Amino acid sequence: MPPVVGFVARRLGRAVLTLWFATTITFLLLRLLPGNPALAVATPNMTPQTQAILLRQYGLDEPLLVQYGKYLWQLVQGNLGVSITQSVPVTDVLLERLPWTLLLTGSSLLVTVAVGIPLGVLAATRPRGLLDRLVQVGGVVGQSVFVPSVAIALLFLFGLQLRWLPIGGAYSPGVYGGQWYLDVAAHLVLPCVSLVLVQLGSYVLTLRATLIDSLGEDYCVLATAKGLPHRKVVWKHALRNALLPTTTLVGLQLGFLVGGAVLTETVFAYPGIGRGIYEAVTQLDYPVLQGAFVLLAATVVLANVLTDLAYGLLDPRVRTQ
């Protein structure tokens, strides 16, 4: 088997195993939640017998092992079940919210990379300078703060006090045409900045450290001795090797983005999957919770597979591992 094919096959096998493990843990943890899912749709006049019928309708009265087997079989068929509270397929619920979560996480990741690379390069090429010290302090502070704390602070300052930006939702009702896109962008700013501020520090600090190490390697010293401009040595030679660990970090940060999106979307009432998870928890809507966690887990696993493949392209030595 060619090394590249074996490398891809191993990564895909690990991805499938990880996804199975994540879905199994999700299934078991949800069953440990206190409360009765039938009460989420119960009315004051609903008798215990009617509640039992609801539980039977959704298969929640069966033994745990039977529920798990049916859950996996439906999952393989692409069936995520029906929402208990909304009585619509879970797939429809998630597909309605998925574009907003992709917009939020995708934009925050792009901004982090676009801002992080120049900051990391400038800090590494001017060690112990003012910018380098500010980057180090800001990076440590950024890694230490809690996402909702940043979100609430931004909401209070720019939304309530200065009134520069909307404080919640993804768009304003009654706005159409070209203005709608501007309105969506305005609603996106605060949630996006909240995620960027928290994850930017680790990305910049990692890139700074690896780039400093790369600039001290023999090939960079030799390139400088041969008369290559320092800018070319940094951007063409040192940065490529320095990007290897940060490429892995981008994949790992997607998992953080998914978790942070749940909290950020809740603070800003952003209609993404994170907000849907919060609402499903309060309503004990098992099918929606299971479907949302499976979708997010699949997204994180896929991102890590793509990161591994990109790492293999940047460093051929990885393909043999």
C-alpha positions in Angstrom: 0.0 0.0 0.0 1.4 3.4 -0.9 2.4 5.5 2.1 -0.1 8.3 1.2 -3.0 5.8 1.0 -2.0 4.2 4.2 -1.7 7.6 5.9 -5.2 8.6 4.8 -6.7 5.2 5.7 -5.3 5.4 9.2 -6.6 8.9 9.8 -10.0 8.0 8.5 -10.1 4.8 10.7 -9.3 6.9 13.8 -11.9 9.4 12.8 -14.6 6.8 12.6 -13.6 5.3 16.0 -13.6 8.8 17.6 -17.0 9.6 16.2 -18.4 6.3 17.5 -17.0 7.0 20.9 -18.3 10.5 21.0 -21.8 9.5 20.0 -21.8 6.7 22.6 -20.7 9.0 25.4 -23.4 11.6 24.3 -26.1 8.9 24.4 -25.2 7.8 27.9 -24.7 11.2 29.4 -28.1 12.4 28.1 -29.8 9.5 29.9 -28.2 10.7 33.2 -30.0 14.1 33.0 -32.6 14.5 35.7 -36.2 14.9 34.7 -38.8 13.4 32.5 -38.7 14.3 28.8 -42.5 13.8 28.6 -42.9 16.8 31.0 -41.5 19.1 28.3 -44.7 18.8 26.3 -47.0 17.9 29.2 -50.1 20.0 29.8 -51.7 20.5 33.2 -54.5 18.0 32.2 -52.1 15.3 30.9 -52.4 12.1 33.0 -49.4 9.9 33.9 -50.8 7.4 31.4 -50.6 9.9 28.6 -47.0 10.8 29.6 -46.2 7.1 29.5 -47.6 6.9 25.9 -45.3 9.8 24.9 -42.3 8.1 26.3 -43.3 4.9 24.5 -43.8 6.9 21.3 -40.2 8.1 21.4 -38.8 4.8 22.6 -37.7 6.2 26.0 -39.4 3.5 28.0 -37.3 0.7 26.6 -34.2 -0.8 28.2 -31.1 1.3 27.7 -29.3 -1.2 25.5 -32.3 -1.4 23.2 -32.4 2.3 22.9 -28.7 2.4 22.1 -29.1 -0.2 19.4 -32.0 1.6 17.7 -30.1 4.9 18.1 -27.0 3.6 16.2 -29.1 1.9 13.5 -31.1 5.1 12.9 -27.8 7.1 12.9 -26.3 4.9 10.3 -29.4 5.5 8.1 -29.1 9.2 8.6 -32.2 9.4 10.7 -31.7 11.7 13.8 -35.2 11.2 15.1 -38.0 13.7 15.7 -37.9 16.6 18.2 -40.1 15.9 21.2 -41.1 19.6 21.7 -41.4 20.7 18.1 -42.6 17.4 16.5 -40.5 17.9 13.4 -37.4 16.0 12.2 -34.3 16.8 14.1 -32.5 17.2 10.7 -34.8 20.1 9.8 -34.2 21.7 13.2 -30.4 21.5 12.8 -30.2 22.5 9.2 -32.1 25.7 10.0 -29.5 26.6 12.6 -26.4 25.2 11.0 -25.6 28.1 8.6 -25.5 30.6 11.5 -23.1 28.5 13.5 -20.9 27.9 10.4 -20.9 31.7 9.8 -19.9 32.4 13.3 -17.2 29.8 13.8 -15.9 30.1 10.3 -15.5 33.9 10.5 -13.9 33.8 13.9 -11.4 31.2 12.7 -10.5 33.2 9.6 -10.1 36.4 11.6 -7.9 34.5 14.2 -5.6 33.2 11.5 -5.5 36.5 9.5 -4.6 38.5 12.6 -2.6 35.9 14.4 0.0 35.2 11.7 1.2 38.8 11.3 1.1 39.4 15.0 3.1 36.2 15.7 5.7 37.1 12.9 6.1 40.6 14.2 6.5 39.4 17.8 9.0 36.7 16.8 11.2 39.0 14.6 11.3 41.7 17.3 11.8 39.7 20.5 11.7 41.5 23.8 10.4 44.6 22.0 7.2 46.5 23.0 5.0 44.6 20.6 6.4 41.3 21.7 5.7 42.1 25.4 2.2 43.2 24.6 1.6 40.0 22.6 2.8 37.8 25.4 0.7 39.6 28.1 -2.3 39.7 25.8 -1.9 36.1 24.9 -1.8 34.9 28.5 -4.8 37.1 29.5 -6.8 35.9 26.5 -6.2 32.2 27.4 -7.3 32.9 31.0 -10.6 34.6 30.5 -14.0 32.8 30.2 -15.8 33.2 26.9 -19.2 34.4 28.4 -17.3 37.0 30.5 -15.8 38.5 27.3 -19.1 38.3 25.5 -21.0 40.0 28.3 -18.4 42.7 28.6 -18.5 43.4 24.9 -22.3 43.4 24.9 -22.4 45.8 27.8 -19.8 48.2 26.4 -20.6 48.3 22.6 -24.2 47.2 22.7 -25.8 48.9 25.7 -23.5 51.8 26.6 -22.1 53.0 23.2 -25.0 51.5 21.2 -22.7 50.9 18.2 -23.7 47.4 17.5 -26.8 45.1 18.0 -27.0 43.3 21.2 -28.7 40.0 20.1 -30.0 37.9 17.3 -28.6 37.4 13.8 -30.6 40.0 12.0 -33.2 42.7 12.4 -36.8 41.9 11.4 -38.1 43.9 8.4 -34.7 44.4 6.8 -34.4 43.1 3.2 -32.2 43.4 0.1 -28.6 44.6 0.3 -29.2 46.1 3.8 -29.9 42.6 5.1 -26.3 41.5 4.5 -25.0 44.6 6.3 -27.4 43.9 9.2 -26.2 40.3 9.5 -22.6 41.5 9.5 -23.3 44.0 12.2 -25.0 41.3 14.4 -22.0 39.0 13.8 -19.3 41.4 15.0 -19.7 41.0 18.8 -20.1 37.2 18.9 -17.2 36.8 16.5 -14.9 39.2 18.4 -15.8 37.3 21.6 -14.5 34.1 20.2 -11.4 35.7 18.5 -10.2 37.4 21.7 -10.3 34.2 23.6 -8.6 31.9 21.1 -6.1 34.4 19.5 -3.6 34.3 22.4 -2.8 30.6 22.1 -2.4 30.8 18.4 -0.1 33.9 18.4 2.1 32.6 21.3 2.5 29.2 19.6 3.4 30.8 16.3 5.8 33.2 18.0 7.7 30.4 19.9 8.0 28.1 16.9 9.1 30.9 14.5 11.8 32.0 16.9 13.1 28.4 17.0 12.9 28.1 13.2 14.9 31.4 12.8 17.7 29.9 14.9 18.0 26.7 12.8 21.0 26.2 10.6 19.1 26.6 7.3 17.9 30.0 8.3 21.3 31.1 9.5 22.8 29.9 6.2 20.2 31.7 4.2 21.0 34.9 6.0 24.7 34.4 5.6 24.2 34.0 1.8 22.7 37.4 1.7 19.0 36.7 1.5 16.8 39.6 2.8 15.6 39.0 6.3 12.0 39.4 5.2 12.5 36.5 2.7 14.2 34.3 5.2 11.2 34.8 7.6 8.3 34.5 5.3 9.6 31.9 2.8 11.9 29.6 4.9 11.2 29.9 8.6 7.4 30.5 8.5 6.7 27.3 6.6 8.2 25.1 9.4 6.7 27.3 12.1 3.2 26.8 10.7 3.3 23.0 11.3 2.4 23.2 15.0 0.0 26.1 14.5 -1.7 24.1 11.7 -2.4 21.4 14.3 -3.6 24.1 16.7 -6.1 25.4 14.3 -7.8 22.0 14.1 -7.7 21.7 17.9 -9.2 25.2 18.3 -12.2 24.2 16.2 -13.2 22.0 19.2 -12.9 25.1 21.4 -14.9 27.1 18.9 -17.7 24.6 19.0 -17.8 24.7 22.8 -17.4 28.5 22.9 -20.2 28.9 20.3 -22.7 27.3 22.6 -21.9 29.9 25.3 -21.5 32.8 22.9 -24.7 32.1 21.0 -26.6 31.8 24.3 -25.3 35.2 25.5 -26.1 37.0 22.3 -29.3 34.9 21.5 -27.7 34.0 18.2 -29.9 31.4 16.4 -27.2 28.8 15.9 -26.8 25.2 17.0 -25.3 26.3 20.3 -28.4 28.2 21.2 -30.5 25.3 20.1 -28.5 23.0 22.5 -29.2 25.4 25.3 -32.9 25.4 24.6 -33.0 21.6 24.1 -31.3 21.1 27.5 -34.0 23.2 29.2 -36.7 21.2 27.5 -35.0 17.8 27.8 -35.4 17.3 24.1 -33.2 14.2 23.8 -33.4 13.8 20.0 -32.3 17.4 19.3 -29.5 17.1 21.8 -28.3 13.9 20.4 -28.4 15.2 16.8 -26.7 18.4 17.7 -23.9 16.7 19.5 -23.4 14.2 16.8 -23.2 17.0 14.2 -20.8 19.0 16.2 -18.6 16.0 17.0 -18.6 15.0 13.3 -17.5 18.6 12.4 -14.7 18.6 14.9 -13.5 15.1 13.8 -13.6 16.1 10.1 -11.6 19.3 10.9 -9.0 17.3 12.7 -8.7 14.8 9.8 -8.3 17.7 7.3 -5.7 19.2 9.7 -3.8 15.9 9.8 -3.9 15.7 6.0 -2.6 19.3 5.7 0.1 18.5 8.2 1.1 15.5 6.0 1.3 17.7 2.9 3.5 20.3 4.8 5.8 17.6 6.3 6.1 14.4 4.3 7.7 12.6 7.3 4.3 12.6 9.0 2.9 10.3 6.3 4.8 7.3 7.7 3.4 7.6 11.2 
